[in-house]
Amino acid sequence: MQKVETANTARIVRDTFIDMALYLECLFMLHGADEILVEDIIQCMEDGYAKAMKNLKKSRFAKPKVKRETAVVRFLKKLDHDEKSDRGLSVG
């Protein structure tokens, strides 16, 4: 049963990363983006995908506690903090 759950989770993770990549591609095309920035963002996504799949394979033996909201909240706080830091850099 655990193997089926892991396979389903792997499919969901893969599908999610595909959707994110397609959304980003649309944003890049609509708003324009420097190619170096695009490469950096996609490299981060590739690293994130590899890490997620590696952790998923490790979790076959022990089911970790799921903290979806915590990860999202942590990421949003980081983005908020980065935005506040960026405001301090503006010269005006």
C-alpha positions as CSV (number, residue, x, y, z in Angstrom):
1,M,0.0,0.0,0.0
2,Q,2.9,2.4,0.8
3,K,4.3,1.8,-2.6
4,V,1.1,2.9,-4.3
5,E,0.9,6.0,-2.1
6,T,4.5,6.9,-2.9
7,A,3.8,6.5,-6.7
8,N,0.7,8.7,-6.4
9,T,2.6,11.3,-4.5
10,A,5.5,11.2,-7.0
11,R,3.0,11.8,-9.8
12,I,1.4,14.7,-8.0
13,V,4.8,16.3,-7.3
14,R,5.8,15.8,-10.9
15,D,2.5,17.3,-12.2
16,T,2.8,20.2,-9.8
17,F,6.3,21.1,-11.1
18,I,5.1,20.8,-14.7
19,D,2.3,23.2,-13.9
20,M,4.6,25.6,-12.2
21,A,7.1,25.6,-15.1
22,L,4.3,26.3,-17.6
23,Y,2.9,29.2,-15.4
24,L,6.4,30.7,-15.2
25,E,6.9,30.4,-18.9
26,C,3.7,32.3,-19.5
27,L,4.8,35.0,-17.0
28,F,8.2,35.3,-18.6
29,M,6.6,35.7,-22.1
30,L,3.9,38.1,-21.0
31,H,6.1,40.4,-18.9
32,G,9.6,39.7,-20.3
33,A,12.4,38.3,-18.3
34,D,16.2,38.4,-18.6
35,E,17.4,35.0,-19.8
36,I,19.9,34.8,-17.0
37,L,17.1,35.3,-14.5
38,V,15.0,32.6,-16.2
39,E,17.9,30.2,-16.1
40,D,18.4,30.8,-12.4
41,I,14.7,30.4,-11.6
42,I,14.5,27.2,-13.6
43,Q,17.7,25.8,-12.0
44,C,16.1,26.5,-8.6
45,M,13.0,24.6,-9.7
46,E,15.1,21.7,-10.9
47,D,17.0,21.6,-7.6
48,G,13.7,21.7,-5.7
49,Y,12.2,18.9,-7.8
50,A,15.3,16.7,-7.3
51,K,15.2,17.3,-3.5
52,A,11.4,16.6,-3.3
53,M,11.8,13.3,-5.2
54,K,14.8,12.3,-3.1
55,N,12.9,13.0,0.1
56,L,9.9,11.1,-1.3
57,K,12.1,8.0,-1.9
58,K,13.5,8.3,1.6
59,S,10.0,8.6,3.1
60,R,9.0,5.1,1.8
61,F,10.2,3.7,5.1
62,A,8.9,6.3,7.5
63,K,5.9,8.5,6.8
64,P,6.8,12.1,7.7
65,K,4.4,14.6,9.3
66,V,2.9,16.7,6.5
67,K,3.3,20.5,7.1
68,R,2.0,21.9,3.8
69,E,0.8,25.2,5.3
70,T,4.0,25.7,7.3
71,A,6.2,25.4,4.2
72,V,3.9,27.8,2.2
73,V,3.8,30.3,5.1
74,R,7.5,30.1,5.6
75,F,8.1,30.8,1.9
76,L,5.6,33.7,1.9
77,K,7.3,35.2,4.9
78,K,10.7,35.0,3.2
79,L,9.3,36.7,0.1
80,D,7.8,39.4,2.3
81,H,11.1,39.9,4.1
82,D,12.9,40.1,0.8
83,E,10.5,42.7,-0.5
84,K,11.0,44.8,2.7
85,S,14.8,44.5,2.2
86,D,14.5,45.5,-1.4
87,R,12.6,48.7,-0.4
88,G,15.6,49.7,1.8
89,L,17.9,49.5,-1.2
90,S,15.9,51.9,-3.3
91,V,17.6,55.3,-3.9
92,G,15.2,58.1,-4.2
